[in-house]
Each structure stands twice: as structure tokens, then as C-alpha cells.
């Protein structure tokens, strides 16, 4: 029998499949994708580069994708793939395994990504043996053997669709991220799925911000019939034929009634008045309606509905749910978990019906099997729904010894949902009773007619609910059974109790991971395999964070969305991405051409993605960045007190609020929900920032002020004041914050300085060979000596002409420089600095020299930024003064600082404590108990010097600690860093090294029952550690940093699993 190699994606799947195949089969894992598109920075070093026509092929340099053919109609759209560094060892192993077999089976996942991986494997391995594509929905012996008998070729349409998506993702992601990082700052990024999804979260937050709450009351009465036994509840719904307001549907987002003439609002006074009037009154039955009802079960799980239900029932995140499903699939417990389909195979239906008959009884089996239509706009119907694997479904109780707690809970949900989807309807009866009465209240003598309503429900056959309780979608589904008495019309009941409740309408609820996944599926954004990764990426970029189960957008997320809505509005419209998904479906089905689709998306005049990207880059290069940043700021509101608008902005990795365009600023917490960032709240931060530094005392040694300040990481004291830089939005700030370390800006600044002051030797010296004038180092030194001997400026020394050879090109160039500076010294008195420096750079020849350099665009761009900043100034001298002030601020020493130690309160901090903090680090003085260590114990030596080891006390970012050479120890709570003695320090240092606060201290996370919390994928314990870059959780295989909104104190096992799952989804 021929030998065969089967390649799957994961080692876990390989291990499971190997159990079902004989010794003639070897099973290896590719460990996911083996190739990806080359990074743009590596393009020129690739051996393909010299063989490529790369003139005008900007896409190749920017994205690693060779787009251009010999003509626009022959574009090729060929990504340059490279083997991933992590896959090189795997490929070596696969090649070795391939040498000893006669057949190759490519058994990667059955979706587009799996098809692409299979194609990449063939492209890299170049097998000389026959190869076949092998697909299966579940990992069972029958499924695997069946797949071997029904192989096919690689579906190149699916590969083309996956490649088109990857190209779009690469180019839109890199393109957006490039401009967003210039406009918003480092870490900002965009993507074709993540950006519209972020926009939806932001839109909901805008709804919450606009929302104005309205107050109202409700009144309910508990009543009893003299012969009917139990009390039942009624609710007041009408007064004098007007509907009583009962919820948010009666109000608009401004808190105004939608139909003010048709409804009545009960306030607290009217409600209390009515309550008094109704005491011991009776109501009469006006009508009672009874009708049968039935509820159908929901379909078996798709990826989206699975994520929603697991999150709703068990908590956690979409990534965590998918991680558990992945482990269940790879180990043969469930079918493939990335699917849009609600279909079940005939085998699965038979297994479900057999389980229903065993578990529930034959009365819960419908006569005909149930089938379900897909409701999503672009479902891939080749797959089955998610269900238990196999010809018979294993009961969850059978798997208690095989699965961990999380895996078992998820399997049970899938098992129950699958069975429920094939069970009978829930059946029962609903009843609605209307009761009327009349009383006078509210200081009115006239009697007013009241209508009360009572509702009830009786379940006569639980149907699918016998085994599976679905997560309710609305309040009506939450209601349990309530039986109403069978009373005839006209019968009276007595009011026994009255309850008045105060209500306030609530803003629209924020999305949870469950509800945003549901929205993504309904709109058609993304694919099942991308839902969890998209949410994880949005959170990792800190466009949103989790508060409970809610996803709260950040200021960074709002500003990023504002930018994309402004410049790429069509691209972040929901229908746009849904249309692209449909185009990809057509490519996958062979109904659309990949190249034509990409050409239209990228190159279409005016609306193509490339054109919009170039437009934004042009705006940035033309100096419109400040304007653009202002346009995308989040408008908090208008402050009538200061007569200014307040904006929330994001820059330098932090959010802040600001008055108008260039007013005062103040940092705000990153996790402040935007709907709580009101004008009064913003003014609190602005007023606090405007308060002068709190000077505690004067340092007796230096005479500098000791200042108490609050920073991003808490309270601290400083010895002296920090230099105050101007606001970045001010003309001075804009000029100062340019990259002055770059040569083009140094030259431009030197020319401006020399025009204002020809005796500025530093500036003149920098200009001598900018552009090149051939003046050597020795000649320059001679000129400097002349200037020093004659106590004159360099320019005056040049005019002696005694250094350079008469008539030489150097002498001629120097004379032109002198004339140029003299000429522009006169011009600077009347010209604006922006126009003067442009002329000066051209007249000097420096502009032309820059244009002749290799890749001059970035250098010219920086000069234009300098000129743009100068355009805010009317006077050259003022602009030069700003340049000198920048140098002064840059060279001003940073004051010494010290963080407050745990237990210190900024409100009660004394000057003595502040001075003690600033005294650290300090050297401990030896005391009488100190042990002396002789450095030269040789007995033949007449004298031996004795050395006391130096021990210092420090205050680090994780608290006080001792240092002895390279050895350190943290100080415990019982040791005061200010009073600790040398002997005590020696004692601490002599003890075995324990975890220091700055080291990775491990805390094993626990479940609610106290058992160690294990990751559902790796099945290893999860620990919380303090690392070099902050706290993180790890299972030993995957590390995940804590995100915005997380804290060490509140970290638990469920959240840790989410973080690890999200991190895996990004890898």
C-alpha cells in the first residue's frame, strides 16, 4: 500500500487524526499559514527586485504587492510572498516527511483560509508526488476515512477570494495606518473590518451623549377576587382614554414626549395622590382575552450565534469562546466551528432525534425534521452548523473526565442547542385582562376613568425548553408563568396593595461583544473567522475597553472614527464592506474576476482607495495637519462661562481636553467614558490643570522650590519647576516641535538666524558648506583664528580675504554668501519669515542641492513644514527668538523627582516628608553594629585597610529598595527607607533573594471554587505576572498584557482567559 502524508493546520488536530489512520499514513501540522506578504522594508533586498519593473510601481514599495503589468489593462496584483520566520523549521520537517511518501493529502480547514494554506503548501513544498485536497466537517474516524475517499483539487476560486481579501486588508490597513499615525499618533491604525465596527461602537456612544433622560412614574395594583383565591398583579395603562407613559418608547432622545397630546405622564405627586384615592377601591373586569401560543426553537449554532450565546451564558469574550471551540474541534468533540450555515446533515439529524427520544421522550420529537434557512446576507453554505461530532452524540456527562470545566460547559451548550433545534415547539396559552375603575384625585372633584391591565401565561407543553433555555432577546421572553383567574366581564375585584415606582429613561445600551458580533453578522461585515479577532484588535488598539460586559469607546476611538468619516466616508459605511464581502463571495464562486475587482477598488478615478489616500497625504504635506487635527476632535460642548467651545483630542498617546483651537489643555483619564465627559466634567480637569504648582517649601541646600505635582502615574514631588513649553497648537509650539535635529531644518534655521543677525557665528559656521562651497576645515579654522584675534564676527573675518586663494572658486562662493546674507539682512526687516526663508534657500542653491539628493521628497517635506510653521509669524526676529527659546528649554535640566511612597497622602504631605523623598537615593552611614570586612587579611602585613561595603537606599517605580553593588532587595512595609539603619540593611541583604516588586512576581489565578484556573486551549494553569513592561497573564505558551480598563487587583480567571484568547487571535 502506498505511503501517504497528511498535512493539517494544528498539532492538536494532527494528534487526533493520527488515531484514525493506519501506519501507512503520517500526519504533520503546518501550524497555520506558512507564508505571508513581504514587509515593504524588505522589498529592495529581495532577489525578485532586480527582475521587476519597479518604476512607478509604488504599491510594491509601500505594500509588498506587485500590481502593475505592462499596461493598466494587464495589472497582475501579485503579492510577494515570503516564508514566515517561524515556519522555516516546519517546512524543513514537511519536506523531509514528503521524501518518504507516495501521496500527499492537504487536510487544512475547509474555509478560504484553509484552501489558501493548502495552495501555499504546494507552492513552497513543490511536491513531486500526486497531491489531493481533503476536507471534512468533523474529526471522527468515519469523517476522516470518508474524506480520503472523496478528495478533490485545490479550489483556486477560493484561493483567489482569500488572496483578494488579504490584498485589500494589507493595502487599506497599511494605507490607513500610515496617515492615521501622522494625524493621531503612534499606535493608531485602521482596517476594512475593524474601522466600520469601531464606527458602530462610536455611533452608539454618540447616541448616548445626545440622550436626555426623562422621569416618570408607574403605578401597579395587586387585586383579589373574593372567590378566586390568589392575588394577581395589574398595571395602570390609561387615564381618561389617554395612554399612561410606560417607558423609553414614549420619549425621544431629547427626553421629549413623542405624542404629547395622546399620553399622560405620571409624576411622583400625581402618583401618590392616585395611590391614596385607590385605597380599598374596587375594579371591574372589562374584558379578558385568551389565545394559544407556540414558540419555535432557534436554529443550531453558526459561529456568530455560538459566540453570542456563550458570551451571554458564560461571560468572557468572543476570542475566548472561539478558543474553546477550537480545542473541542481539534480533539474530535464538535464539528468545524467557523461556519455561517444552520444546516445539519442527515446523520446529525438522526443523532439528534435519537438523543431527544432517549433524554426527553418521544412526545418531544416533531413528526417531521426541522430545517432552517440562513438569514445572513452572505452565508457560505458548504459547511454544517456547529454540533457535536459523530454518528451519535455523546452526552456531556460522559465527557466529565475528558474535558476541563470550560470545555464541558461549552460542549453542553452546543449539545443542548443542537437537540433543541430538532425538538417540538413550546406551547401554551396567553391571557390579557382589562379592568376599569373611576376615582377622583389630584385635587380634582371630577371622577376620572382608569384602565388597568393584567397579563398571564400558562405553558402546556415545554417542547424544546425541556432541555434548553435560550437566552431571552427581550423582556417579554423573560416573563415566567402567571395564571389569571377565570372571571366574567363585570365581575369586581378588590385592590389590596398599590405600588408606585419612579423611573428614568435610559440611553441606548452600549454594545457587548455578543451584540456587536450579532450586528456584524446581520450587516455582513467580516466573516465568522474574523469576528473575534476584529474585536480583539479594536480593544488592543485601545479604541474601546470593557466595563463589565459593555464595550466603551475611548477618545482615541472617537477621534480615529471622526478622521475616517471625514476623509474615507464611503469606506467606513457599513454597506461598503458588505458589498466587498459579496464581491469576494462571487470571486469564490467563480462569478467575478479577482484582478478587475481589485483594479476597481484601488484605481477607480476619484473614488478609488488610492486616490483618497493620496488626497490625505497631500493635505498633510501641504501643512494642513493642524486644521485636520482640529476637524476630527470630539466636540464636548460650549462653555457659556468662558464663551469657548471645549474639545477632546488625542495626541502623544494620551487623551486631553482643550478650550477652542489653541486654548488651555488638561489631560483626562484614558478610561473616562465619553458620555460622562460633559462640559462641567471637562472644566474640572481644565481648572485643575490651570492651578499653579503647589509649592510645599524651599529646599535649604539648593534654594529651589519643592513642588507637589500629579502625573500620569500618580503623585510626586520635584526639586524645582519643569520648563513650560508652549502649547503645540500655538505658533510657537508648532515651530518648536518640528524635527530640528534633521539637517534640512538645521540649515533653514541657520539661514534665518544669519539674516536676522549676521554676527551669529554659530549659524554662519553651519552655512559655509550648505550648499557645498569647497571651503576646507583648515580654512575655516584660519577664519576662526582671525575672528578671535581681531575680536570680530566670522562674517567680518571672511571679508579680509587673506585665507582663500585669490580668484579661486572657494573665494567666489564665499563672496556670494557674504552678499547673500547682507542682502537678506535688509529684507528681513520688511518680509515675513516664511517667504524670506523660501527665497533664501533657493537663492543660496541649497534647495537645488536637496532636490539632487537621493529620495529628496522627505527632506523637502520637512522644509515645507518649517516654512508652514514660520507663516504664523509676521516678524523674522520674533521667529528667531522662538528658535533660541527652544534651545534654552531643550537644554534646561529636568528637575529631580520622587514618587510618593505607599501610605503617603498628597493632602497631608509635609515638607519634611517631601525633602526626605528627594533625599533618595542616599548612602547609609555605618553604625556601631556594622560588621567590618578586612580587604587585606594577610597576617604578614603590618596594617590592613578595612572597607565598609556601600549600601544605598532608592525609591524606584515599584517602591523603596536597597542596592549593594549589583545586588538589590525590596524593602517591606515594616522598613522605613528614611530611617533604616546600616545593620538592618545588611541583615536584609544577607537573606535569600525573594521576589522583588520589579521582578515577575507570579500569582496563580483561581476559579470560584478555589481550584487553579486553567486555559481551555492549552489546559495549563494561568498565572498573573509583573513584567518589564507591566502586568500580564500567561499560560506558559501565550503572554497577554493587561489592557485599558484592567487592573491587577480585579484580574480573575475569566478575564485572563479572554486576554489569552484575544492574543492568540492576533498571532
Order of alpha helices (4+ residues) and beta strands (2+ residues): beta-alpha-beta-beta-alpha-beta-beta-beta-alpha-beta-alpha-beta-alpha-alpha-alpha-beta-beta-beta-beta-alpha-beta-alpha-alpha-alpha-alpha-beta-beta-alpha-beta-alpha-alpha-beta-beta-alpha-alpha-alpha-alpha-alpha-beta-beta-beta-beta-alpha-beta-beta-beta-alpha-alpha-alpha-alpha-alpha-alpha-alpha-alpha-alpha-alpha-beta-alpha-beta-beta-beta-beta-beta-beta-alpha-beta-beta-beta-beta-alpha
